[in-house]
Amino acid sequence: MCAAPGVGGKDPAGFDIHDRVNYSVTGSHLEIDRDGRAIWLKLEIDTNFSSVMEYFEIFMARMLLCGKAAEKLGLEFKLAINGQQVI
């Protein structure tokens, strides 16, 4: 498992919510589906460290901005976490 920058080497027991959320994201992939007119952010989250709900507590405002940016490009923003579409 790779830790997010800034949390590597720390003891996970002492993580705050930001550290837990960043540490729990073990994979990310951005995909543009031109035919479907969508941009996908696909994340893998290790729920042993953080819940999907905690992810949204930290990143909801950024996800909304992603949606607005996608609209400017004529696309729809979609988010999948652990293989499940959530937006």
Secondary structure, DSSP 4 states (H G I P E B T S, - for coil): --PPTTTTTS-GGG--HHHHHHHHEEEEEEEEETTTTEEEEEEEE-TTT--HHHHHHHHHHHHHHHHHHHHHTT-EEEEEETTEE--
